[in-house]
Amino acid sequence: MSHSESQIIEQFAHQQDTEAEHGSVKSYLIGFLLSVVLTLIPFAMVISGDYSKTITIWTIVTMAIIQIWVHLKYFLHLNFVTEEGKASTLSFLFSALVIVMVVGLSVWIIYESNAMMMY
């Protein structure tokens, strides 16, 4: 095998590895289509006004949670299949927990400060 042939094989292997890490056009299209559908369902429910407020809110929340999962899987490529995927996913979840705690506790402190000043 010549030097140029081995380079081509190495480039092809690297391209396959890169596609596996970053996803393919097919996975991006699946993620995009799922995101569009998961957006259109609550939008249609709100626009039509045929459903009760409780059902509409629960549908919006459910579709939002599913859409978060779709974005994490198809666009951020977080998974529990590989060790690197597990570490990335756990790092993301820990970061999300810290952000939720900081924002939630800040809102709580501001609310309580406002309540104390009113008395």
Backbone torsions as a table, in degrees:
resi	resn	phi	psi	omega
1	MET	NA	133.0	-177.8
2	SER	-80.6	169.5	-178.7
3	HIS	-63.8	-40.6	-178.8
4	SER	-68.0	-36.4	177.8
5	GLU	-65.5	-41.1	179.3
6	SER	-67.3	-34.3	176.7
7	GLN	-65.8	-41.6	179.4
8	ILE	-63.3	-42.2	179.2
9	ILE	-64.4	-41.8	178.6
10	GLU	-64.4	-41.1	178.4
11	GLN	-64.0	-41.3	179.0
12	PHE	-63.7	-43.2	178.8
13	ALA	-63.8	-41.2	178.5
14	HIS	-64.4	-39.1	178.5
15	GLN	-63.9	-40.5	178.3
16	GLN	-64.6	-41.5	178.5
17	ASP	-63.8	-42.1	-179.4
18	THR	-64.0	-42.1	178.0
19	GLU	-63.5	-38.7	179.9
20	ALA	-65.6	-38.2	-179.5
21	GLU	-73.0	-42.8	-171.4
22	HIS	-101.0	-4.9	179.6
23	GLY	90.3	164.6	179.9
24	SER	-108.8	173.5	177.8
25	VAL	-60.7	-38.6	-179.7
26	LYS	-60.1	-45.8	-178.9
27	SER	-67.2	-36.2	177.0
28	TYR	-66.3	-39.7	178.5
29	LEU	-66.5	-40.1	176.9
30	ILE	-61.5	-46.7	178.5
31	GLY	-61.3	-42.2	179.5
32	PHE	-63.9	-46.7	-179.4
33	LEU	-63.4	-42.0	177.0
34	LEU	-62.4	-40.3	178.8
35	SER	-63.1	-42.3	179.2
36	VAL	-63.8	-46.0	180.0
37	VAL	-63.1	-42.6	-179.2
38	LEU	-69.8	-17.8	174.0
39	THR	-87.3	-39.4	-176.3
40	LEU	-69.4	-32.7	-178.4
41	ILE	-60.9	-55.1	178.4
42	PRO	-65.9	-35.7	179.2
43	PHE	-59.7	-45.4	179.6
44	ALA	-64.6	-38.0	179.2
45	MET	-64.5	-41.4	-179.5
46	VAL	-69.8	-43.5	-178.8
47	ILE	-64.5	-41.7	-177.4
48	SER	-69.9	-38.0	-179.6
49	GLY	70.2	15.2	-177.8
50	ASP	-81.1	-13.5	-174.2
51	TYR	-107.3	156.3	179.5
52	SER	-69.0	162.3	-178.2
53	LYS	-62.1	-39.4	-178.8
54	THR	-64.4	-46.7	-179.9
55	ILE	-64.7	-40.2	180.0
56	THR	-63.4	-45.1	-179.5
57	ILE	-64.2	-44.8	179.9
58	TRP	-64.2	-36.3	177.4
59	THR	-66.5	-42.8	178.6
60	ILE	-61.0	-46.1	-179.6
61	VAL	-63.9	-44.0	180.0
62	THR	-63.0	-46.4	179.8
63	MET	-65.6	-33.6	177.6
64	ALA	-65.8	-42.3	178.9
65	ILE	-65.3	-43.0	178.0
66	ILE	-64.2	-39.0	179.8
67	GLN	-67.4	-34.8	174.4
68	ILE	-60.4	-44.7	178.5
69	TRP	-61.3	-43.2	179.4
70	VAL	-60.5	-44.7	-180.0
71	HIS	-65.0	-40.6	179.0
72	LEU	-65.3	-38.7	-176.8
73	LYS	-78.4	-50.1	-170.8
74	TYR	-90.1	-26.0	-177.3
75	PHE	-108.3	-37.1	177.4
76	LEU	-94.5	-11.1	175.8
77	HIS	57.3	41.1	176.0
78	LEU	-87.8	132.2	-179.9
79	ASN	-153.7	170.4	177.6
80	PHE	-109.4	18.4	-176.1
81	VAL	-77.9	-48.3	-177.9
82	THR	-103.7	165.1	177.4
83	GLU	-64.1	-40.2	178.2
84	GLU	-65.1	-38.5	177.3
85	GLY	-64.5	-39.7	178.1
86	LYS	-63.6	-44.1	-179.8
87	ALA	-64.6	-42.4	179.1
88	SER	-64.2	-42.8	-179.0
89	THR	-65.7	-44.6	179.3
90	LEU	-65.8	-37.6	176.2
91	SER	-62.9	-42.8	178.1
92	PHE	-62.5	-46.0	-178.9
93	LEU	-63.7	-39.4	177.5
94	PHE	-64.6	-43.2	178.1
95	SER	-61.8	-42.8	178.8
96	ALA	-62.8	-40.6	178.4
97	LEU	-62.1	-44.7	179.7
98	VAL	-62.3	-43.5	179.8
99	ILE	-63.5	-44.3	179.2
100	VAL	-62.2	-41.6	179.4
101	MET	-65.6	-44.8	-179.1
102	VAL	-62.6	-48.2	-179.2
103	VAL	-66.4	-47.2	-178.8
104	GLY	-61.7	-45.6	-179.9
105	LEU	-69.3	-33.3	176.7
106	SER	-64.6	-44.3	177.9
107	VAL	-62.8	-40.9	179.1
108	TRP	-62.3	-45.5	-179.9
109	ILE	-63.0	-43.2	179.8
110	ILE	-64.2	-43.3	179.0
111	TYR	-61.6	-46.5	-178.8
112	GLU	-66.5	-37.6	177.1
113	SER	-63.4	-42.1	177.8
114	ASN	-64.0	-41.7	179.9
115	ALA	-64.4	-39.4	179.4
116	MET	-67.8	-33.9	-179.7
117	MET	-74.4	-19.5	-178.9
118	MET	-78.9	-17.3	-178.0
119	TYR	-96.7	NA	NA
